[in-house]
Amino acid sequence: MTNKNPDPAGLAYSGDIGSYINTQEKIKEAVEKFKLAYDRAYKAEDHASRGYVQESIETWGKIFGAYFPAWG
């Protein structure tokens, strides 16, 4: 059903870091999450290009959560 996704770092024991995405439902969910992240990244860059730095940082924060610094 799916292609193998080798771990670029070579750490995955199974040799396939995407082995848990093994149903059409899980594939659809993953695709939707990637699309949402892409849309948010596009919006964040658009905010930045128009000088709306705070909005840009807040939008990036929606993608990366606590791993991204907050505004202020």
N, C-alpha and C positions, 0 to 999 in steps of 0.2 A: 504494500500500500504506500509506503513512504521510502524515501532514500535515506541512507545512513548519513549521519552528521558527525564526522570525526572530531574529537576534541583537539583543537589546535595546540594545546599545551601538552597533550598526551597523557592526561591525568585520569581520564575516565576508564574505569576497569572494563566496561562493556565495549569500549571503542566507539560508542554511539551516544553522544550527549543528548540527542533528541529521541531516544528510545521510548520515553514516557509519553510522547505525543504519538499515540498509536491508534487513534480512532478518528474518523471524520469529524466528530464533534470537537475533539481536542485540537485538531488541525484548524478548524474554523475559529475556535476561541483564540488560538495563538495568532492567527492572521488578523483578527479583530483588534487584538492588543497592539500588534505592530502598527496597524493603521492608525489607531488612536495616538500612539506615541509619535508617529510621523506627523500627523495633523497638528499635534501640540508643538512639536519642534519647529514646524513651518510657521506657526503662529508666533512663537517666541522670537524667531529670527525676524519676522515682519515687524513685531513691536520694536525690537532693537534697531532695525534699519530706519524706523521713523522717530527714534529718539525716546521711546517709551521704555526706559531702562527698568523701572520698577515692575511694570507689567511683564516685561521679558523674563526677568528673574523669577517672578512668581509662576509664570507658565513653565519655565524649565523645572521649577520645583515640583510641579505636578507630575513630571516624568520621573525625576530622580528621588523625590521624597527627601528624607533626612540626609541623604548623601550630597545634596546640593545646598549651598548657603542661602539663608533667607535674606530678604531685603531689610536693610536698616540696622 
